[in-house]
């Protein structure tokens, strides 16, 4: 299965489980030296190395550095340890949580981070709205919200 097909299939499974409408998923080869004007068909600059969810266009951008085929992981996941997950999967799920918080009407990119139970602080844009989406997703996945939050923290 191609890299793009695998990531798209995983995205479809997540959306079905979370009852989310699929948005455009922009999977592209990251090119560090590409001019900013060189864009993907979805309008993302190919020199953009950061994954993200764009609320204005309802697009998840997922830059990739490897072009080889990848396997479709077990779903729902049986292992929630960060070291067991490929980076593309963590990035995808992270952006889906932003999409979910947008769907729930609680997305705020400027919201202050929150203090977690372990005393650590999440980054800006990963506060109350992020936590509400994490809780919703964790319930659907039958995993603790803290486990999912830790896994998807960057």
QUILIN-V769075 format. One record per residue. N is the residue number from 0. RES is the residue in one letter. PHI is phi in radians with two decimals (999 if undefined). Layout:
n=N res=RES phi=PHI
n=N res=RES phi=PHI
This chain:
n=0 res=X phi=999
n=1 res=X phi=-1.20
n=2 res=X phi=-0.97
n=3 res=X phi=-1.10
n=4 res=X phi=-1.12
n=5 res=X phi=-1.13
n=6 res=X phi=-1.11
n=7 res=X phi=-1.11
n=8 res=X phi=-1.13
n=9 res=X phi=-1.08
n=10 res=X phi=-1.07
n=11 res=X phi=-1.05
n=12 res=X phi=-1.14
n=13 res=X phi=-1.11
n=14 res=X phi=-1.05
n=15 res=X phi=-1.09
n=16 res=X phi=-1.10
n=17 res=X phi=-1.56
n=18 res=X phi=1.02
n=19 res=X phi=-1.87
n=20 res=X phi=-1.33
n=21 res=X phi=-1.19
n=22 res=X phi=-1.94
n=23 res=X phi=-1.13
n=24 res=X phi=-1.98
n=25 res=X phi=-1.75
n=26 res=X phi=-1.71
n=27 res=X phi=-2.53
n=28 res=X phi=-1.40
n=29 res=X phi=-1.19
n=30 res=X phi=-2.23
n=31 res=X phi=-0.94
n=32 res=X phi=-1.62
n=33 res=X phi=-1.21
n=34 res=X phi=-1.17
n=35 res=X phi=-0.96
n=36 res=X phi=-1.33
n=37 res=X phi=-1.41
n=38 res=X phi=-2.06
n=39 res=X phi=-1.34
n=40 res=X phi=-1.01
n=41 res=X phi=-1.57
n=42 res=X phi=1.64
n=43 res=X phi=-1.55
n=44 res=X phi=-1.18
n=45 res=X phi=-1.17
n=46 res=X phi=-1.58
n=47 res=X phi=-1.39
n=48 res=X phi=-1.68
n=49 res=X phi=-1.78
n=50 res=X phi=-1.24
n=51 res=X phi=-3.02
n=52 res=X phi=-1.97
n=53 res=X phi=-1.73
n=54 res=X phi=-1.23
n=55 res=X phi=-1.18
n=56 res=X phi=-2.02
n=57 res=X phi=0.92
n=58 res=X phi=-2.30
n=59 res=X phi=-1.77
n=60 res=X phi=-1.72
n=61 res=X phi=-2.29
n=62 res=X phi=-1.21
n=63 res=X phi=-2.19
n=64 res=X phi=-1.89
n=65 res=X phi=-2.08
n=66 res=X phi=-1.85
n=67 res=X phi=-1.33
n=68 res=X phi=-1.18
n=69 res=X phi=-2.32
n=70 res=X phi=-1.50
n=71 res=X phi=-1.35
n=72 res=X phi=-1.26
n=73 res=X phi=-1.00
n=74 res=X phi=-2.50
n=75 res=X phi=-1.12
n=76 res=X phi=-1.03
n=77 res=X phi=-1.77
n=78 res=X phi=-2.14
n=79 res=X phi=-1.91
n=80 res=X phi=-1.58
n=81 res=X phi=-0.95
n=82 res=X phi=-1.19
n=83 res=X phi=-1.53
n=84 res=X phi=-1.78
n=85 res=X phi=-1.21
n=86 res=X phi=-1.02
n=87 res=X phi=-1.02
n=88 res=X phi=-1.27
n=89 res=X phi=-1.07
n=90 res=X phi=-1.09
n=91 res=X phi=-1.05
n=92 res=X phi=-1.09
n=93 res=X phi=-1.01
n=94 res=X phi=-1.22
n=95 res=X phi=-1.14
n=96 res=X phi=-1.13
n=97 res=X phi=-1.12
n=98 res=X phi=-1.05
n=99 res=X phi=-1.11
n=100 res=X phi=-1.14
n=101 res=X phi=-1.13
n=102 res=X phi=-1.03
n=103 res=X phi=-1.39
n=104 res=X phi=1.38
n=105 res=X phi=-2.14
n=106 res=X phi=-1.29
n=107 res=X phi=-2.52
n=108 res=X phi=-1.12
n=109 res=X phi=-1.78
n=110 res=X phi=-1.09
n=111 res=X phi=-1.17
n=112 res=X phi=-1.10
n=113 res=X phi=-2.03
n=114 res=X phi=-1.51
n=115 res=X phi=-1.42
n=116 res=X phi=-1.02
n=117 res=X phi=-1.47
n=118 res=X phi=1.60
n=119 res=X phi=-1.30
n=120 res=X phi=-2.07
n=121 res=X phi=-1.35
n=122 res=X phi=-1.46
n=123 res=X phi=-0.93
n=124 res=X phi=1.52
n=125 res=X phi=-2.26
n=126 res=X phi=-1.81
n=127 res=X phi=-1.06
n=128 res=X phi=-1.13
n=129 res=X phi=-1.01
n=130 res=X phi=-1.10
n=131 res=X phi=-1.09
n=132 res=X phi=-1.19
n=133 res=X phi=-1.04
n=134 res=X phi=-1.08
n=135 res=X phi=-1.07
n=136 res=X phi=-1.12
n=137 res=X phi=-1.07
n=138 res=X phi=-1.12
n=139 res=X phi=-1.12
n=140 res=X phi=-1.66
n=141 res=X phi=0.98
n=142 res=X phi=-2.32
n=143 res=X phi=-1.26
n=144 res=X phi=-1.01
n=145 res=X phi=-1.10
n=146 res=X phi=-1.10
n=147 res=X phi=-1.17
n=148 res=X phi=-1.07
n=149 res=X phi=-1.11
n=150 res=X phi=-1.05
n=151 res=X phi=-1.62
n=152 res=X phi=-1.21
n=153 res=X phi=-1.81
